[in-house]
Amino acid sequence: MKSRISRWGRPVFLLVCVVSQAVAQETNSNGPVWLTHPLTMTEALNLALQQNGSVLRGKSDLEAQFGLVVQTRAVAIPKLQATGNYQTTTETETYPFPNPPPAQGQTWNASIQVVQAIYQGGQIRAALRSAKYTKEEALLNYQTVIADALLQVRIAYYDVLSAAEQIVVEEASVKLLGQELDDQTRRYEAGTVPRFNVLQAEVELANERPKLIQARSAFRVAKNNLVNQLGEHVPMDVLEDVPLQLADKLDDDAYAVELPPAIAEALQGRTELLALRKQELVEKEAVKTAEGNYKPTISLSGGYGARNTAFDNDLQHDVKGWTGGAQASWNIFDGMLTEGKVEQAKALYEGAKVDVDNEARSIELEVRTDYSDFIEAREVLESQKKVQEEAEESLRLAIARSDAGTGTQLDVLSAQTSLTQARSTQVQALHDYDVARARLERAIGLNVTTTTGK
């Protein structure tokens, strides 16, 4: 596969969300990083790894799954059991023969023993394999959470950059229309143009100002969204405009990718699909566990115990020593309980295989869709590269013709509108290209490092 991942295409995946010490120290000592200096994309991703809500929740889910792994493995680990009992009673019993044993008003016993299951019809080996697959599935699900969170941070970062550029575009448009209004006002006062020209310039300027207001509002919303994606809280003394500045810019770096290799890489490396394959293996082991109930179980035990003697009322007269033994059991017929469990496990196993197939098709569709969106964004961006230069030249000529008396005010206003549209389209095209590239990289599975053998 011939591809060049962009500079943000491989954010560092840290399994336990340990980010650079420099970022952490600066955040703790000098307040939030985004309030102290312009935030780079790398810093934004590191902050998200450290404190994004979805990532933190995913970490908790991972720890919960690790607890389940420990429970699953418990079947193969020896059990150490300690018991103790003391009892007192006033009950007496009449014996029909002479010299009955003394009545025991108090009894006690204590023991400690180790119990080890050595055969459970294949259930022990199935449990160990299931624990291994469950742990690997949990790690993969955690990586999926991180990949999704990083994608959202990248998109939010691009949204802020785009909104900031749109403000620049609208401010430039308002400035141009303001200059046109001033020019027409001077000409009207000199008697060279009618009042209509001034009114038309005022209307165009008034129509453009709401767009600038909307752009500033979108910028504020985009900054708040990015701060939220970073897992940060906006300080209470900050009003509606969050003082967030970004260090990077929208870029049009070339990104070469071919569809067939991209699909193949996604099917091989997407953590969602790998996790479902692990779940399929877990369900397969569950079938073996259920079938193990058809077979006998054998366990060994050994320990040390003590009790008071049954032939003396003296509690200190005890009987103690080591014990050992073996136990075997076999449910020859359990009312078809095992058969029902086996059928259920097999059905869940078949369902897990269907889930894998469905996810594979879904991933392929996602790659194809995001690839198409990326191609569209790239083509739109290419088509806009010279439009802004041409629009600027068109406006210059329109103004020159108007000054020479061979052009009209309508030509100037039309050229100004075209220039604003070209600038706005250029900014949107850059934004769409960067977002489409980020989504395609995520669809291929390039945003996380997959590690499944732990």
C-alpha positions as CSV (number, residue, x, y, z in Angstrom):
1,M,0.0,0.0,0.0
2,K,1.5,3.3,-1.1
3,S,0.5,5.9,1.5
4,R,2.1,8.7,3.4
5,I,0.4,9.3,6.7
6,S,0.1,13.0,7.5
7,R,1.9,14.4,10.4
8,W,-1.1,13.9,12.6
9,G,-1.9,10.4,11.2
10,R,-0.2,8.4,13.8
11,P,-0.8,9.9,17.3
12,V,1.0,8.0,19.9
13,F,-1.1,5.3,21.6
14,L,-0.3,4.9,25.3
15,L,-2.0,1.9,26.8
16,V,-2.5,3.5,30.2
17,C,-2.8,7.1,29.0
18,V,0.6,8.2,30.3
19,V,1.4,11.4,28.4
20,S,4.6,13.4,28.4
21,Q,5.7,14.7,31.8
22,A,6.4,18.1,30.4
23,V,2.7,18.6,29.4
24,A,1.5,17.2,32.7
25,Q,3.8,19.4,34.8
26,E,2.9,22.5,32.9
27,T,-0.8,21.7,33.2
28,N,-0.5,21.3,36.9
29,S,1.8,24.2,37.7
30,N,0.7,26.9,35.3
31,G,-2.9,26.1,34.8
32,P,-4.4,24.5,31.6
33,V,-2.0,24.4,28.7
34,W,-4.6,26.0,26.4
35,L,-4.6,29.1,28.6
36,T,-0.9,29.5,28.8
37,H,0.2,29.4,25.1
38,P,-1.1,28.5,21.6
39,L,-2.1,24.8,21.6
40,T,-0.5,22.5,19.1
41,M,-2.3,19.4,17.7
42,T,0.1,17.1,19.5
43,E,-0.6,18.8,22.8
44,A,-4.3,18.6,22.2
45,L,-4.0,14.8,21.5
46,N,-1.9,14.3,24.6
47,L,-4.4,16.2,26.8
48,A,-7.2,14.1,25.4
49,L,-5.3,10.9,26.2
50,Q,-4.9,12.1,29.7
51,Q,-8.3,13.5,30.6
52,N,-10.9,13.0,27.8
53,G,-14.1,11.6,29.4
54,S,-14.5,8.8,26.9
55,V,-10.9,7.7,27.4
56,L,-11.2,7.7,31.2
57,R,-14.4,5.7,31.0
58,G,-12.7,3.3,28.6
59,K,-9.9,2.9,31.1
60,S,-12.4,2.0,33.8
61,D,-14.1,-0.5,31.6
62,L,-10.7,-2.0,30.8
63,E,-9.9,-2.5,34.5
64,A,-13.3,-4.1,35.0
65,Q,-12.6,-6.5,32.2
66,F,-9.3,-7.4,33.8
67,G,-11.2,-8.2,37.0
68,L,-13.4,-10.6,34.9
69,V,-10.2,-12.2,33.6
70,V,-9.0,-12.8,37.1
71,Q,-12.4,-14.4,37.9
72,T,-12.2,-16.6,34.8
73,R,-8.8,-17.9,35.7
74,A,-9.8,-18.7,39.3
75,V,-11.0,-22.2,38.3
76,A,-7.4,-23.3,37.7
77,I,-5.9,-21.8,40.8
78,P,-5.7,-23.8,44.1
79,K,-8.2,-22.8,46.8
80,L,-7.1,-22.3,50.4
81,Q,-10.0,-22.8,52.8
82,A,-10.1,-22.3,56.6
83,T,-13.0,-23.3,58.8
84,G,-13.7,-23.1,62.5
85,N,-16.7,-23.9,64.7
86,Y,-17.6,-23.8,68.4
87,Q,-20.9,-25.0,69.8
88,T,-22.3,-25.3,73.3
89,T,-25.5,-27.1,74.2
90,T,-27.5,-28.3,77.2
91,E,-29.1,-31.2,75.4
92,T,-28.8,-34.7,76.9
93,E,-29.4,-38.1,75.5
94,T,-30.6,-41.2,77.3
95,Y,-28.8,-44.4,76.4
96,P,-30.4,-47.9,77.0
97,F,-27.1,-49.5,78.1
98,P,-24.8,-49.0,81.0
99,N,-21.7,-46.8,81.0
100,P,-22.9,-44.4,78.3
101,P,-20.3,-41.9,76.8
102,P,-20.1,-38.6,78.6
103,A,-22.4,-35.9,77.3
104,Q,-20.5,-33.2,75.4
105,G,-21.8,-29.7,76.4
106,Q,-19.2,-27.9,74.3
107,T,-17.6,-28.9,71.0
108,W,-15.1,-27.1,68.7
109,N,-13.2,-27.9,65.5
110,A,-10.8,-26.0,63.2
111,S,-9.2,-26.9,59.9
112,I,-7.3,-25.4,57.0
113,Q,-6.9,-27.2,53.6
114,V,-5.9,-26.7,50.0
115,V,-8.3,-27.8,47.3
116,Q,-7.1,-28.2,43.7
117,A,-9.3,-29.2,40.8
118,I,-7.3,-31.4,38.4
119,Y,-9.9,-32.4,35.9
120,Q,-13.3,-30.8,35.0
121,G,-14.0,-32.2,31.6
122,G,-11.9,-29.7,29.7
123,Q,-13.3,-26.7,31.5
124,I,-10.0,-25.6,33.1
125,R,-8.2,-25.3,29.8
126,A,-11.2,-23.6,28.3
127,A,-11.3,-21.1,31.2
128,L,-7.6,-20.2,30.8
129,R,-7.9,-19.7,27.0
130,S,-11.1,-17.7,27.5
131,A,-9.4,-15.5,30.1
132,K,-6.6,-14.8,27.6
133,Y,-9.0,-13.9,24.8
134,T,-11.1,-11.7,27.1
135,K,-8.0,-9.7,28.1
136,E,-7.0,-9.2,24.5
137,E,-10.6,-8.2,23.6
138,A,-10.6,-5.7,26.4
139,L,-7.4,-4.1,25.3
140,L,-8.7,-3.9,21.7
141,N,-11.9,-2.3,22.9
142,Y,-9.9,0.2,24.8
143,Q,-7.8,1.1,21.8
144,T,-11.0,1.6,19.8
145,V,-12.2,4.1,22.4
146,I,-8.9,6.0,22.2
147,A,-9.0,6.0,18.4
148,D,-12.5,7.5,18.4
149,A,-11.6,10.1,21.0
150,L,-8.5,11.2,19.1
151,L,-10.5,11.5,15.9
152,Q,-13.0,13.7,17.6
153,V,-10.2,15.9,19.0
154,R,-8.7,16.2,15.5
155,I,-12.0,17.2,14.0
156,A,-12.7,19.7,16.8
157,Y,-9.3,21.2,16.3
158,Y,-9.9,21.6,12.5
159,D,-13.3,23.1,13.3
160,V,-11.7,25.8,15.4
161,L,-9.1,26.6,12.7
162,S,-11.8,26.8,10.0
163,A,-14.0,29.0,12.1
164,A,-11.1,31.4,12.8
165,E,-10.3,31.6,9.1
166,Q,-13.9,32.3,8.3
167,I,-13.8,35.3,10.6
168,V,-10.8,36.6,8.7
169,V,-12.7,36.1,5.4
170,E,-15.8,37.9,6.7
171,E,-13.8,40.7,8.2
172,A,-12.0,41.2,4.9
173,S,-15.4,41.3,3.1
174,V,-16.9,43.8,5.5
175,K,-13.8,45.9,5.1
176,L,-14.0,45.8,1.3
177,L,-17.7,46.7,1.4
178,G,-17.0,49.5,3.9
179,Q,-14.4,50.9,1.5
180,E,-16.9,50.7,-1.3
181,L,-19.4,52.6,0.7
182,D,-16.9,55.3,1.6
183,D,-16.0,55.5,-2.1
184,Q,-19.5,55.8,-3.3
185,T,-20.3,58.3,-0.6
186,R,-17.4,60.6,-1.7
187,R,-18.6,60.3,-5.3
188,Y,-22.1,61.1,-4.4
189,E,-21.0,64.2,-2.5
190,A,-18.9,65.2,-5.5
191,G,-22.0,64.7,-7.7
192,T,-20.6,62.0,-9.9
193,V,-23.0,59.2,-8.8
194,P,-26.6,59.0,-7.8
195,R,-27.9,58.4,-4.2
196,F,-28.9,54.9,-5.4
197,N,-25.2,53.8,-5.5
198,V,-24.7,54.8,-1.8
199,L,-27.9,53.0,-0.8
200,Q,-26.9,49.9,-2.7
201,A,-23.5,49.9,-1.0
202,E,-25.1,50.4,2.4
203,V,-27.4,47.4,1.8
204,E,-24.6,45.1,0.7
205,L,-22.6,46.1,3.8
206,A,-25.6,45.5,6.1
207,N,-26.2,42.1,4.5
208,E,-22.6,41.1,5.1
209,R,-22.3,42.0,8.8
210,P,-24.6,39.2,10.0
211,K,-22.3,36.7,8.4
212,L,-19.4,38.1,10.4
213,I,-21.5,37.9,13.6
214,Q,-22.3,34.2,12.7
215,A,-18.7,33.4,12.0
216,R,-17.7,34.8,15.4
217,S,-20.4,32.8,17.1
218,A,-19.3,29.6,15.3
219,F,-15.7,30.3,16.4
220,R,-16.9,30.5,20.1
221,V,-18.9,27.3,19.8
222,A,-16.0,25.5,18.1
223,K,-13.6,26.5,20.9
224,N,-15.9,25.3,23.6
225,N,-16.4,22.0,21.8
226,L,-12.6,21.5,21.6
227,V,-12.1,22.3,25.3
228,N,-14.8,19.8,26.1
229,Q,-13.1,17.1,23.9
230,L,-9.9,17.8,25.8
231,G,-11.7,16.9,29.0
232,E,-11.1,20.4,30.4
233,H,-13.4,22.7,32.4
234,V,-13.6,26.3,31.4
235,P,-12.6,28.5,34.3
236,M,-15.6,30.3,35.9
237,D,-14.1,33.7,35.3
238,V,-14.1,33.1,31.5
239,L,-17.2,34.4,29.8
240,E,-18.6,33.5,26.4
241,D,-15.3,33.8,24.4
242,V,-12.9,31.1,25.6
243,P,-9.3,32.4,25.3
244,L,-8.1,29.4,23.3
245,Q,-5.4,29.9,20.6
246,L,-4.1,27.2,18.3
247,A,-0.6,27.0,16.9
248,D,-1.2,24.9,13.8
249,K,-3.0,25.7,10.6
250,L,-5.2,24.0,8.1
251,D,-3.0,22.3,5.6
252,D,-3.3,20.7,2.2
253,D,-0.4,18.2,2.5
254,A,-0.6,15.5,-0.1
255,Y,-1.9,12.1,1.1
256,A,-1.7,9.2,-1.3
257,V,-3.9,6.2,-0.6
258,E,-5.2,3.4,-2.8
259,L,-8.6,1.8,-2.1
260,P,-7.9,-2.0,-2.3
261,P,-4.8,-1.9,0.0
262,A,-6.7,0.4,2.4
263,I,-9.6,-2.0,2.7
264,A,-7.2,-4.9,3.2
265,E,-5.3,-3.0,6.0
266,A,-8.6,-2.1,7.7
267,L,-9.8,-5.7,7.7
268,Q,-6.5,-6.8,9.1
269,G,-6.0,-4.1,11.7
270,R,-9.2,-2.4,12.8
271,T,-9.5,-3.0,16.5
272,E,-13.3,-3.3,16.4
273,L,-13.0,-6.3,14.1
274,L,-10.1,-7.8,16.0
275,A,-12.1,-7.5,19.3
276,L,-15.1,-9.3,17.8
277,R,-12.8,-12.1,16.6
278,K,-11.6,-12.4,20.2
279,Q,-15.2,-12.5,21.3
280,E,-15.8,-15.3,18.8
281,L,-13.0,-17.3,20.4
282,V,-14.4,-16.7,23.8
283,E,-17.8,-18.0,22.7
284,K,-16.1,-21.0,21.2
285,E,-14.4,-21.8,24.6
286,A,-17.8,-21.3,26.2
287,V,-19.1,-24.2,24.2
288,K,-16.3,-26.4,25.5
289,T,-17.0,-25.3,29.0
290,A,-20.7,-26.2,28.7
291,E,-19.8,-29.6,27.2
292,G,-17.5,-30.2,30.1
293,N,-20.5,-30.7,32.3
294,Y,-21.1,-34.1,30.5
295,K,-17.8,-35.3,32.0
296,P,-16.7,-36.1,35.6
297,T,-14.7,-33.8,37.8
298,I,-11.8,-34.7,40.0
299,S,-10.2,-32.7,42.7
300,L,-7.5,-33.2,45.4
301,S,-7.4,-31.8,48.9
302,G,-5.0,-31.7,51.8
303,G,-4.8,-29.8,55.0
304,Y,-4.5,-29.8,58.8
305,G,-7.3,-29.9,61.3
306,A,-8.0,-30.2,65.1
307,R,-11.1,-30.9,67.2
308,N,-11.9,-31.7,70.8
309,T,-12.3,-35.4,71.6
310,A,-15.8,-37.0,71.8
311,F,-14.9,-39.0,74.9
312,D,-13.9,-36.2,77.3
313,N,-15.5,-33.0,78.5
314,D,-12.1,-31.3,78.6
315,L,-11.9,-28.8,75.7
316,Q,-8.1,-29.0,75.8
317,H,-8.2,-32.7,75.1
318,D,-8.0,-32.5,71.3
319,V,-7.5,-34.6,68.2
320,K,-5.4,-33.1,65.5
321,G,-3.4,-34.0,62.4
322,W,-2.9,-33.9,58.7
323,T,-5.6,-34.9,56.2
324,G,-5.7,-35.6,52.5
325,G,-8.0,-37.0,49.9
326,A,-9.5,-37.0,46.5
327,Q,-13.0,-36.4,45.3
328,A,-14.7,-37.4,42.1
329,S,-18.2,-36.5,40.9
330,W,-20.2,-37.1,37.7
331,N,-23.6,-35.9,36.9
332,I,-24.9,-38.8,34.9
333,F,-28.2,-37.2,34.3
334,D,-29.0,-33.6,35.3
335,G,-32.5,-33.3,33.7
336,M,-31.0,-32.1,30.4
337,L,-29.6,-29.0,32.0
338,T,-26.2,-29.5,30.4
339,E,-27.8,-30.1,27.0
340,G,-29.6,-26.8,27.2
341,K,-26.4,-25.0,28.2
342,V,-24.5,-26.5,25.3
343,E,-27.3,-25.5,22.8
344,Q,-27.2,-21.9,24.2
345,A,-23.4,-21.7,24.0
346,K,-23.4,-23.0,20.4
347,A,-26.0,-20.4,19.4
348,L,-24.0,-17.6,21.0
349,Y,-20.9,-18.9,19.1
350,E,-22.8,-18.8,15.8
351,G,-24.0,-15.3,16.6
352,A,-20.5,-14.2,17.3
353,K,-19.3,-15.4,13.9
354,V,-22.2,-13.5,12.3
355,D,-21.1,-10.3,14.2
356,V,-17.6,-10.7,12.8
357,D,-18.9,-11.0,9.3
358,N,-21.3,-8.0,9.7
359,E,-18.5,-5.8,11.2
360,A,-16.2,-6.7,8.3
361,R,-18.7,-5.6,5.8
362,S,-19.4,-2.5,7.8
363,I,-15.7,-1.6,8.0
364,E,-15.3,-2.1,4.2
365,L,-18.3,0.2,3.6
366,E,-16.9,2.8,6.0
367,V,-13.5,2.7,4.2
368,R,-15.2,3.0,0.8
369,T,-17.4,5.9,2.0
370,D,-14.6,7.8,3.6
371,Y,-12.3,7.2,0.6
372,S,-15.0,8.7,-1.6
373,D,-15.4,11.6,0.7
374,F,-11.6,12.1,0.7
375,I,-11.4,12.0,-3.1
376,E,-14.2,14.6,-3.3
377,A,-12.6,16.9,-0.8
378,R,-9.2,16.6,-2.6
379,E,-10.8,17.4,-5.9
380,V,-12.7,20.4,-4.5
381,L,-9.5,21.7,-2.9
382,E,-7.6,21.3,-6.2
383,S,-10.3,23.2,-8.0
384,Q,-10.1,26.1,-5.6
385,K,-6.4,26.7,-5.7
386,K,-6.5,29.4,-8.4
387,V,-10.0,30.7,-7.9
388,Q,-9.1,33.1,-5.1
389,E,-6.3,34.7,-7.2
390,E,-8.7,35.0,-10.1
391,A,-11.4,36.6,-7.9
392,E,-8.9,39.1,-6.5
393,E,-7.8,40.0,-10.1
394,S,-11.4,40.3,-11.1
395,L,-12.1,42.7,-8.3
396,R,-9.1,44.8,-9.2
397,L,-10.2,45.0,-12.8
398,A,-13.8,45.9,-11.8
399,I,-12.6,48.7,-9.6
400,A,-10.3,50.0,-12.3
401,R,-13.1,49.9,-14.9
402,S,-15.4,51.7,-12.4
403,D,-12.8,54.4,-11.8
404,A,-12.3,54.8,-15.6
405,G,-16.1,55.1,-16.1
406,T,-16.4,52.0,-18.2
407,G,-17.7,49.8,-15.4
408,T,-20.6,49.9,-13.0
409,Q,-21.0,49.7,-9.3
410,L,-22.8,46.4,-9.8
411,D,-19.7,45.0,-11.4
412,V,-17.6,46.0,-8.3
413,L,-20.1,44.6,-5.8
414,S,-20.4,41.3,-7.8
415,A,-16.7,41.0,-7.9
416,Q,-16.5,41.6,-4.2
417,T,-19.1,38.9,-3.5
418,S,-17.3,36.5,-5.7
419,L,-14.0,37.1,-3.9
420,T,-15.7,36.6,-0.5
421,Q,-17.3,33.3,-1.8
422,A,-13.9,32.1,-3.2
423,R,-12.1,32.8,0.1
424,S,-14.9,31.1,2.1
425,T,-14.9,28.1,-0.2
426,Q,-11.2,27.8,0.0
427,V,-11.3,27.7,3.8
428,Q,-14.1,25.2,3.8
429,A,-12.3,23.1,1.2
430,L,-9.2,23.0,3.4
431,H,-11.3,22.1,6.5
432,D,-13.1,19.3,4.6
433,Y,-9.9,17.9,3.2
434,D,-8.3,17.7,6.6
435,V,-11.4,16.2,8.2
436,A,-11.8,13.7,5.3
437,R,-8.2,12.7,5.7
438,A,-8.6,12.2,9.4
439,R,-11.7,10.1,9.0
440,L,-10.1,8.0,6.3
441,E,-7.1,7.3,8.4
442,R,-9.4,6.3,11.2
443,A,-11.4,4.0,8.9
444,I,-8.2,2.3,7.8
445,G,-7.1,1.9,11.4
446,L,-4.0,4.1,11.3
447,N,-4.8,6.0,14.5
448,V,-3.9,3.4,17.0
449,T,-1.1,0.8,17.4
450,T,-2.8,-2.6,17.8
451,T,-1.2,-4.9,20.3
452,T,-3.1,-8.1,20.8
453,G,-0.7,-10.6,22.2
454,K,-0.6,-9.5,25.8
